[in-house]
């Protein structure tokens, strides 16, 4: 028989997978990408969110004002003080698909979790999953592993307060040596309390609480000295909005539906952006360019929707068109609220209205000054992109359905040898490479004209397609891949400065990363171990015994394409570039990229000493 012929299609071909097998076989359907914890949307954070959603929904219904979360070496514990799951239904809600109370809209009218999948996915994707329900002096506990029951304990008496406790450890085989970053978890928890004023969430030793909702969110994210006018805070039934303008470029939005952070936006964000432009034009009675109105805007929008429809199980983008099955459209609901309430606010607060108008005029002036340069730069970028070798694109952008778009990555590299190694080693479907000529220009203190006059930055912007906003971003991850030496570190700093100055949303939305490549290779005749630190090198030396050799990698170009495959494949190590919310971007750039002050010299010398101690 010819082995190339199509396999026989028979009764044996058709299989029915158990719920846990299906989740483990197709985890992306339930939690998006798996990842290792280096991105805020990696699966291990979605697992926490799925458990938390249920606890927050209890609070929204008026039960339990506190949620406690612990992270002990990657084992997560979530304890709420709601009503507790009915004890006879603990097995069903943790292991039977499409089972939950949220189908009863009278009990959970505007909840986050709707389809009865959430904690079942957490259960199936965890090597350990324990669920406990405390209710009216009794307790029910079940322990699972990979969705399989390990122990189903009988109902017993308890002195614990009512509520639910879930303990889980993500499956290391699926999540590729995962690690939790507290910055991502804390950002998630802060969003929960901003959206649920009065709720206290405790994470390890820190407690989070918000009294003023979205006003607190913007104040925590946008320092007072960056605000062009005091934050406008508007609240109505099923809607809350906070907004201001800053001197930064781009637009920054925080959007929520039923307390869920919709990081990819959706109908409510589109409606809000349209409503802002319409309201401002009508208030000032001028046909202002939309970009002059929205440049520098920072806003938070929260709405509550009955039976929301999201575009994925991870609920990061709203697809609903209506507020309720028989209610108005989301667009008209937001448009009516913003046009009425914002216009009324501006009439009552003339100082804010004057400050907003000054900001619009400044944006208009700058836009007109660079319009001619911009058009020339676009033509240059278009011509160069076709003929040059600076950008080696990936295939995902040429697929009509954009499959695997979330995995799209652009490596920004220095030098021909490093670019060559990455280009030969990369996954051509999802990984692209952009080659730098050398050290980029220091953009500190420069105007936006530099983005278009400087060929390097003009081409980077064109490659990313972010000139008109983050919606056009072509790559989900932008990875700076430079040598781990002084020159490489300097290039990293110059690129980060460029993004902080002109496209801060790239960093704020957690798209920018640093590629970690091994410092050492330790090998003997049988095994090879790549080490990223002295500690890893010492461990490898012990593991391989006396007969080993050590190679110290000085640059990316020294690593062969065959070896590079290990570092940019499944085991890729990425450090996200994160902004400390306690620091002003302006102050940060001034310290690192401004005048060479004694304070900065002392900082550099101190850190060089620390580096010497490590190496």
JODAWO-V559430 format. One record per pair of residues at least 24 apart in sequence whose C-alpha atoms are under 8 Angstrom apart, sorted by the first residue. I is the first residue (numbers start at 1). J is the second residue. D is the distance in Angstrom with one decimal. If there is no record, write none. Layout:
i=I j=J d=D
i=I j=J d=D
//
This chain:
i=19 j=96 d=7.6
i=19 j=97 d=6.8
i=20 j=120 d=7.9
i=20 j=121 d=7.7
i=20 j=124 d=5.1
i=20 j=146 d=7.3
i=20 j=147 d=5.5
i=20 j=148 d=7.9
i=21 j=124 d=7.8
i=23 j=121 d=6.4
i=23 j=124 d=6.5
i=23 j=125 d=7.5
i=24 j=124 d=6.5
i=24 j=125 d=6.2
i=27 j=121 d=8.0
i=27 j=125 d=7.9
i=29 j=312 d=7.8
i=29 j=313 d=6.7
i=30 j=117 d=7.9
i=30 j=118 d=7.9
i=30 j=121 d=6.7
i=30 j=313 d=5.3
i=30 j=314 d=6.8
i=31 j=121 d=7.8
i=31 j=313 d=6.4
i=31 j=314 d=5.5
i=32 j=312 d=7.9
i=32 j=313 d=7.4
i=32 j=314 d=6.3
i=34 j=174 d=7.3
i=34 j=175 d=5.9
i=35 j=175 d=6.1
i=35 j=176 d=7.2
i=35 j=178 d=7.5
i=36 j=175 d=5.6
i=36 j=176 d=5.8
i=36 j=177 d=6.4
i=36 j=178 d=4.2
i=36 j=179 d=6.2
i=37 j=178 d=5.6
i=37 j=179 d=5.3
i=37 j=180 d=5.5
i=37 j=181 d=6.7
i=38 j=179 d=7.6
i=38 j=180 d=7.9
i=38 j=181 d=7.3
i=38 j=574 d=6.2
i=38 j=575 d=6.4
i=38 j=576 d=6.3
i=39 j=510 d=7.1
i=39 j=576 d=7.0
i=40 j=184 d=5.6
i=40 j=510 d=7.2
i=43 j=175 d=7.8
i=44 j=170 d=6.8
i=44 j=175 d=7.6
i=44 j=178 d=7.8
i=44 j=180 d=7.6
i=45 j=180 d=7.9
i=45 j=184 d=7.9
i=45 j=185 d=7.1
i=46 j=314 d=7.0
i=47 j=119 d=7.9
i=47 j=121 d=7.8
i=47 j=122 d=5.5
i=48 j=76 d=7.7
i=50 j=113 d=7.7
i=50 j=118 d=5.1
i=50 j=119 d=6.2
i=50 j=122 d=7.4
i=51 j=78 d=7.4
i=51 j=118 d=7.0
i=51 j=119 d=5.9
i=51 j=122 d=7.8
i=51 j=166 d=7.6
i=52 j=78 d=7.2
i=53 j=112 d=6.3
i=53 j=113 d=6.4
i=54 j=112 d=7.8
i=54 j=113 d=6.8
i=55 j=80 d=5.8
i=55 j=82 d=7.1
i=55 j=164 d=8.0
i=56 j=192 d=7.7
i=57 j=108 d=7.5
i=57 j=111 d=5.7
i=57 j=112 d=6.9
i=58 j=82 d=5.6
i=58 j=83 d=7.4
i=59 j=199 d=7.4
i=60 j=111 d=7.8
i=60 j=196 d=7.4
i=61 j=107 d=7.7
i=61 j=108 d=7.0
i=64 j=163 d=7.9
i=65 j=198 d=7.1
i=65 j=199 d=5.1
i=65 j=200 d=6.2
i=66 j=199 d=6.0
i=66 j=200 d=4.8
i=66 j=201 d=5.8
i=66 j=202 d=7.6
i=67 j=199 d=8.0
i=67 j=200 d=6.5
i=67 j=201 d=4.9
i=67 j=202 d=6.3
i=68 j=201 d=5.9
i=68 j=202 d=4.8
i=68 j=203 d=6.2
i=68 j=204 d=7.9
i=69 j=201 d=7.5
i=69 j=202 d=6.0
i=69 j=203 d=4.8
i=69 j=204 d=6.3
i=70 j=203 d=5.8
i=70 j=204 d=4.9
i=71 j=203 d=7.8
i=71 j=204 d=6.7
i=74 j=169 d=6.4
i=74 j=170 d=7.8
i=74 j=179 d=6.9
i=74 j=180 d=6.7
i=75 j=167 d=7.1
i=75 j=168 d=5.8
i=75 j=169 d=4.7
i=75 j=170 d=7.7
i=76 j=167 d=5.6
i=76 j=168 d=5.4
i=76 j=169 d=6.3
i=77 j=165 d=7.1
i=77 j=166 d=5.7
i=77 j=167 d=4.4
i=77 j=168 d=6.7
i=78 j=165 d=5.6
i=78 j=166 d=5.3
i=78 j=167 d=6.5
i=79 j=163 d=7.2
i=79 j=164 d=5.8
i=79 j=165 d=4.3
i=79 j=166 d=6.6
i=80 j=163 d=5.3
i=80 j=164 d=5.5
i=80 j=165 d=6.5
i=81 j=161 d=6.8
i=81 j=162 d=5.7
i=81 j=163 d=4.1
i=81 j=164 d=6.7
i=82 j=162 d=6.2
i=82 j=163 d=4.5
i=82 j=164 d=7.1
i=83 j=135 d=6.7
i=83 j=162 d=5.6
i=83 j=163 d=5.2
i=83 j=164 d=7.9
i=84 j=133 d=5.3
i=84 j=134 d=5.5
i=84 j=135 d=5.5
i=84 j=162 d=5.6
i=84 j=163 d=3.9
i=84 j=164 d=5.0
i=85 j=133 d=5.7
i=85 j=134 d=7.6
i=85 j=135 d=7.4
i=85 j=163 d=7.4
i=85 j=164 d=6.8
i=86 j=133 d=7.6
i=86 j=135 d=7.3
i=87 j=133 d=6.6
i=87 j=134 d=7.9
i=87 j=135 d=7.3
i=87 j=139 d=7.2
i=87 j=140 d=5.8
i=87 j=155 d=7.4
i=90 j=131 d=7.8
i=90 j=132 d=8.0
i=90 j=133 d=7.3
i=90 j=140 d=7.3
i=90 j=141 d=8.0
i=90 j=142 d=7.9
i=91 j=142 d=7.3
i=93 j=119 d=7.8
i=93 j=120 d=7.5
i=94 j=119 d=6.1
i=94 j=120 d=5.2
i=94 j=123 d=7.1
i=94 j=131 d=7.8
i=95 j=120 d=5.6
i=95 j=123 d=7.6
i=95 j=147 d=7.2
i=96 j=120 d=7.3
i=109 j=306 d=6.4
i=109 j=307 d=7.9
i=110 j=258 d=6.2
i=110 j=304 d=6.4
i=110 j=305 d=6.0
i=110 j=306 d=5.2
i=110 j=307 d=6.9
i=111 j=258 d=6.0
i=111 j=306 d=8.0
i=112 j=257 d=7.8
i=112 j=258 d=5.7
i=112 j=259 d=6.9
i=112 j=260 d=6.3
i=114 j=307 d=7.5
i=120 j=147 d=7.8
i=122 j=168 d=7.7
i=122 j=170 d=7.9
i=123 j=147 d=5.2
i=123 j=168 d=7.6
i=124 j=148 d=7.8
i=125 j=170 d=6.1
i=125 j=171 d=5.9
i=125 j=174 d=7.6
i=126 j=168 d=6.2
i=126 j=169 d=5.3
i=126 j=170 d=4.1
i=126 j=171 d=4.6
i=127 j=168 d=7.6
i=127 j=169 d=5.9
i=127 j=170 d=5.9
i=127 j=171 d=4.6
i=127 j=172 d=7.6
i=128 j=167 d=7.7
i=128 j=168 d=5.3
i=128 j=169 d=5.2
i=128 j=170 d=7.3
i=128 j=171 d=7.8
i=129 j=166 d=7.3
i=129 j=167 d=5.7
i=129 j=168 d=4.3
i=129 j=169 d=6.7
i=130 j=166 d=5.7
i=130 j=167 d=5.0
i=130 j=168 d=6.3
i=131 j=164 d=7.5
i=131 j=165 d=5.9
i=131 j=166 d=4.6
i=131 j=167 d=6.6
i=132 j=164 d=5.7
i=132 j=165 d=5.1
i=132 j=166 d=6.3
i=133 j=162 d=7.6
i=133 j=163 d=6.1
i=133 j=164 d=4.5
i=133 j=165 d=6.4
i=134 j=158 d=7.3
i=134 j=160 d=6.5
i=134 j=161 d=6.6
i=134 j=162 d=4.8
i=134 j=163 d=5.2
i=134 j=164 d=6.1
i=135 j=161 d=7.5
i=135 j=162 d=4.8
i=135 j=163 d=6.7
i=136 j=162 d=6.5
i=137 j=161 d=7.7
i=137 j=162 d=7.8
i=146 j=171 d=7.7
i=176 j=570 d=7.8
i=176 j=571 d=7.3
i=191 j=217 d=7.6
i=191 j=259 d=8.0
i=191 j=261 d=7.1
i=192 j=259 d=6.5
i=192 j=260 d=7.7
i=195 j=259 d=5.4
i=195 j=302 d=7.7
i=196 j=259 d=7.2
i=214 j=240 d=7.4
i=214 j=241 d=6.9
i=214 j=242 d=5.9
i=214 j=300 d=6.3
i=214 j=301 d=7.9
i=215 j=242 d=5.9
i=217 j=300 d=7.8
i=218 j=242 d=7.2
i=218 j=243 d=7.6
i=218 j=298 d=7.7
i=218 j=299 d=7.3
i=218 j=300 d=7.2
i=220 j=581 d=7.0
i=220 j=582 d=7.9
i=221 j=581 d=5.9
i=223 j=584 d=6.6
i=226 j=584 d=7.9
i=228 j=355 d=6.7
i=228 j=356 d=7.5
i=228 j=359 d=7.6
i=229 j=352 d=5.8
i=229 j=355 d=6.2
i=229 j=356 d=7.3
i=230 j=352 d=7.2
i=234 j=341 d=7.2
i=234 j=342 d=7.7
i=236 j=337 d=7.9
i=238 j=302 d=8.0
i=238 j=303 d=5.4
i=238 j=304 d=4.9
i=238 j=305 d=7.6
i=239 j=301 d=7.6
i=239 j=302 d=5.6
i=239 j=303 d=4.4
i=239 j=304 d=6.6
i=240 j=301 d=6.0
i=240 j=302 d=5.2
i=240 j=303 d=6.5
i=241 j=299 d=7.3
i=241 j=300 d=5.7
i=241 j=301 d=4.7
i=241 j=302 d=6.4
i=242 j=299 d=5.5
i=242 j=300 d=5.2
i=242 j=301 d=6.8
i=243 j=297 d=7.2
i=243 j=298 d=5.7
i=243 j=299 d=4.1
i=243 j=300 d=6.4
i=244 j=297 d=6.0
i=244 j=298 d=5.5
i=244 j=299 d=6.5
i=245 j=295 d=8.0
i=245 j=296 d=5.3
i=245 j=297 d=4.3
i=245 j=298 d=5.7
i=245 j=356 d=7.5
i=245 j=359 d=7.8
i=246 j=296 d=5.0
i=246 j=297 d=6.3
i=246 j=298 d=7.2
i=247 j=296 d=5.8
i=248 j=295 d=7.8
i=248 j=296 d=5.1
i=248 j=501 d=7.2
i=248 j=502 d=7.3
i=248 j=504 d=7.7
i=249 j=295 d=6.0
i=249 j=296 d=5.2
i=249 j=501 d=7.5
i=249 j=502 d=5.5
i=249 j=503 d=6.3
i=249 j=504 d=7.3
i=250 j=294 d=7.8
i=250 j=295 d=5.4
i=250 j=296 d=5.5
i=250 j=297 d=7.4
i=250 j=469 d=6.5
i=250 j=502 d=7.5
i=250 j=503 d=6.3
i=250 j=504 d=7.3
i=250 j=505 d=6.8
i=251 j=294 d=6.5
i=251 j=295 d=5.9
i=251 j=296 d=5.4
i=251 j=297 d=5.1
i=251 j=298 d=6.2
i=251 j=469 d=7.4
i=251 j=505 d=7.2
i=252 j=296 d=7.6
i=252 j=297 d=6.2
i=252 j=298 d=4.7
i=252 j=299 d=6.4
i=252 j=505 d=6.5
i=253 j=298 d=5.8
i=253 j=299 d=5.0
i=253 j=300 d=5.7
i=253 j=301 d=7.7
i=254 j=299 d=6.3
i=254 j=300 d=4.5
i=254 j=301 d=6.3
i=255 j=300 d=5.7
i=255 j=301 d=4.8
i=255 j=302 d=5.8
i=256 j=301 d=6.2
i=256 j=302 d=4.6
i=256 j=303 d=6.4
i=257 j=302 d=5.8
i=257 j=303 d=5.2
i=257 j=304 d=5.6
i=257 j=305 d=6.9
i=257 j=318 d=7.6
i=258 j=302 d=7.5
i=258 j=303 d=6.4
i=258 j=304 d=4.7
i=258 j=305 d=6.5
i=259 j=302 d=7.5
i=259 j=304 d=7.8
i=260 j=315 d=7.4
i=260 j=316 d=7.9
i=261 j=316 d=6.6
i=262 j=315 d=6.6
i=262 j=316 d=4.1
i=262 j=317 d=5.2
i=262 j=318 d=6.9
i=263 j=316 d=5.3
i=263 j=317 d=6.8
i=264 j=316 d=5.4
i=264 j=317 d=4.9
i=265 j=316 d=7.0
i=265 j=317 d=5.1
i=265 j=318 d=6.5
i=266 j=317 d=5.0
i=266 j=318 d=4.5
i=266 j=319 d=6.1
i=267 j=318 d=6.0
i=267 j=319 d=6.3
i=267 j=320 d=6.9
i=267 j=321 d=6.7
i=267 j=330 d=7.0
i=267 j=331 d=7.1
i=268 j=301 d=8.0
i=268 j=303 d=7.8
i=268 j=318 d=7.4
i=268 j=330 d=6.3
i=268 j=331 d=6.8
i=268 j=334 d=7.4
i=269 j=301 d=7.6
i=270 j=331 d=8.0
i=271 j=330 d=7.4
i=271 j=331 d=4.9
i=271 j=332 d=7.9
i=271 j=334 d=6.4
i=271 j=335 d=6.6
i=272 j=301 d=7.9
i=272 j=331 d=7.9
i=272 j=334 d=6.3
i=272 j=335 d=6.9
i=272 j=338 d=7.7
i=274 j=335 d=7.8
i=275 j=334 d=7.3
i=275 j=335 d=5.1
i=275 j=338 d=6.2
i=275 j=339 d=6.5
i=276 j=338 d=7.1
i=276 j=339 d=7.6
i=278 j=339 d=7.4
i=279 j=338 d=7.3
i=279 j=339 d=5.1
i=279 j=342 d=7.3
i=279 j=343 d=6.5
i=280 j=343 d=7.8
i=283 j=343 d=6.4
i=289 j=364 d=7.8
i=292 j=360 d=5.4
i=292 j=361 d=7.6
i=292 j=363 d=5.1
i=292 j=364 d=5.5
i=292 j=367 d=7.8
i=293 j=360 d=5.7
i=293 j=363 d=7.9
i=295 j=363 d=7.0
i=370 j=448 d=7.9
i=370 j=449 d=6.0
i=373 j=449 d=7.5
i=373 j=452 d=6.5
i=373 j=453 d=7.1
i=374 j=452 d=5.9
i=377 j=452 d=5.5
i=377 j=453 d=7.0
i=377 j=458 d=6.8
i=378 j=462 d=7.8
i=381 j=458 d=6.9
i=381 j=459 d=5.7
i=381 j=462 d=6.5
i=385 j=459 d=7.8
i=389 j=435 d=7.8
i=390 j=433 d=7.6
i=390 j=434 d=5.3
i=390 j=435 d=4.8
i=390 j=436 d=7.3
i=391 j=432 d=7.2
i=391 j=433 d=5.7
i=391 j=434 d=4.5
i=391 j=435 d=6.7
i=391 j=463 d=7.3
i=392 j=423 d=7.6
i=392 j=432 d=5.5
i=392 j=433 d=5.1
i=392 j=434 d=6.5
i=393 j=428 d=7.8
i=393 j=431 d=7.3
i=393 j=432 d=4.5
i=393 j=433 d=6.6
i=394 j=428 d=5.1
i=394 j=429 d=5.2
i=394 j=430 d=5.3
i=394 j=431 d=5.4
i=394 j=432 d=4.9
i=395 j=428 d=6.3
i=395 j=429 d=4.6
i=395 j=430 d=6.5
i=396 j=429 d=5.5
i=396 j=430 d=5.7
i=397 j=474 d=7.7
i=404 j=430 d=7.3
i=405 j=430 d=7.5
i=405 j=475 d=7.5
i=405 j=476 d=7.4
i=406 j=475 d=7.7
i=406 j=476 d=5.7
i=407 j=475 d=8.0
i=407 j=476 d=6.6
i=407 j=477 d=7.6
i=408 j=432 d=7.8
i=408 j=474 d=7.8
i=408 j=475 d=5.0
i=408 j=476 d=5.5
i=408 j=477 d=6.5
i=409 j=475 d=5.3
i=409 j=476 d=6.0
i=409 j=477 d=4.6
i=409 j=478 d=5.9
i=409 j=479 d=7.1
i=410 j=434 d=6.9
i=410 j=475 d=6.2
i=410 j=477 d=6.3
i=410 j=478 d=4.9
i=410 j=479 d=6.0
i=411 j=478 d=6.2
i=411 j=479 d=4.7
i=411 j=480 d=5.9
i=411 j=481 d=6.2
i=412 j=436 d=7.0
i=412 j=478 d=7.4
i=412 j=479 d=6.1
i=412 j=480 d=5.0
i=412 j=481 d=5.8
i=413 j=480 d=6.5
i=413 j=481 d=5.0
i=413 j=482 d=5.8
i=414 j=438 d=6.2
i=414 j=481 d=7.4
i=414 j=482 d=6.1
i=417 j=556 d=7.6
i=417 j=557 d=4.7
i=418 j=555 d=7.9
i=418 j=556 d=5.1
i=418 j=557 d=4.3
i=418 j=558 d=7.9
i=419 j=557 d=7.9
i=420 j=557 d=8.0
i=421 j=556 d=7.8
i=421 j=557 d=6.6
i=421 j=559 d=7.3
i=421 j=560 d=6.3
i=421 j=561 d=4.7
i=421 j=564 d=6.9
i=422 j=561 d=6.7
i=422 j=564 d=6.7
i=424 j=561 d=5.9
i=425 j=561 d=5.1
i=425 j=562 d=6.6
i=425 j=564 d=5.9
i=425 j=565 d=5.0
i=425 j=568 d=7.8
i=426 j=565 d=6.8
i=426 j=568 d=6.9
i=426 j=569 d=7.7
i=427 j=569 d=7.8
i=434 j=460 d=7.8
i=439 j=490 d=7.9
i=439 j=491 d=5.7
i=439 j=494 d=7.9
i=440 j=491 d=6.8
i=440 j=494 d=6.5
i=440 j=495 d=7.2
i=441 j=494 d=7.1
i=442 j=494 d=5.7
i=442 j=497 d=7.6
i=442 j=498 d=7.7
i=442 j=593 d=7.9
i=443 j=494 d=7.5
i=443 j=497 d=6.8
i=443 j=498 d=5.9
i=443 j=501 d=7.6
i=444 j=497 d=6.9
i=444 j=498 d=7.7
i=444 j=501 d=7.4
i=444 j=589 d=7.1
i=444 j=590 d=7.9
i=444 j=593 d=6.2
i=444 j=594 d=7.1
i=448 j=502 d=7.1
i=470 j=505 d=7.3
i=470 j=506 d=7.6
i=476 j=511 d=6.0
i=477 j=511 d=4.9
i=477 j=512 d=6.1
i=477 j=513 d=7.1
i=478 j=511 d=5.9
i=478 j=512 d=4.9
i=478 j=513 d=6.1
i=479 j=512 d=6.0
i=479 j=513 d=4.7
i=479 j=514 d=5.5
i=479 j=515 d=6.1
i=479 j=574 d=7.9
i=480 j=512 d=7.7
i=480 j=513 d=6.2
i=480 j=514 d=4.9
i=480 j=515 d=6.1
i=481 j=514 d=6.4
i=481 j=515 d=5.2
i=481 j=516 d=7.9
i=482 j=515 d=7.7
i=482 j=556 d=7.1
i=483 j=554 d=7.3
i=483 j=555 d=5.0
i=483 j=556 d=5.8
i=484 j=554 d=7.4
i=484 j=555 d=7.0
i=485 j=554 d=7.6
i=485 j=555 d=7.8
i=497 j=589 d=7.0
i=497 j=593 d=7.9
i=500 j=585 d=7.2
i=507 j=577 d=6.5
i=507 j=578 d=6.6
i=507 j=579 d=7.3
i=508 j=578 d=7.2
i=508 j=579 d=6.9
i=510 j=576 d=6.9
i=510 j=577 d=7.1
i=510 j=578 d=7.0
i=511 j=576 d=7.8
i=512 j=576 d=6.1
i=512 j=577 d=5.6
i=513 j=574 d=6.0
i=513 j=575 d=5.4
i=513 j=576 d=4.3
i=513 j=577 d=5.4
i=514 j=574 d=5.6
i=514 j=575 d=5.1
i=514 j=576 d=6.4
i=514 j=577 d=7.0
i=515 j=572 d=7.9
i=515 j=573 d=6.3
i=515 j=574 d=5.0
i=515 j=575 d=6.6
i=516 j=572 d=7.8
i=516 j=573 d=5.4
i=516 j=574 d=5.8
i=516 j=575 d=7.1
i=517 j=556 d=7.8
i=517 j=567 d=6.5
i=517 j=573 d=7.5
i=518 j=553 d=7.2
i=519 j=552 d=5.9
i=519 j=553 d=5.3
i=519 j=554 d=7.4
i=520 j=550 d=6.6
i=520 j=551 d=5.5
i=520 j=552 d=4.6
i=520 j=553 d=5.9
i=521 j=550 d=5.6
i=521 j=551 d=5.0
i=521 j=552 d=6.6
i=521 j=553 d=7.7
i=522 j=548 d=6.6
i=522 j=549 d=5.7
i=522 j=550 d=4.6
i=522 j=551 d=6.6
i=523 j=548 d=5.3
i=523 j=549 d=5.6
i=523 j=550 d=6.8
i=524 j=548 d=4.5
i=524 j=549 d=6.5
i=534 j=614 d=7.2
i=534 j=615 d=6.9
//
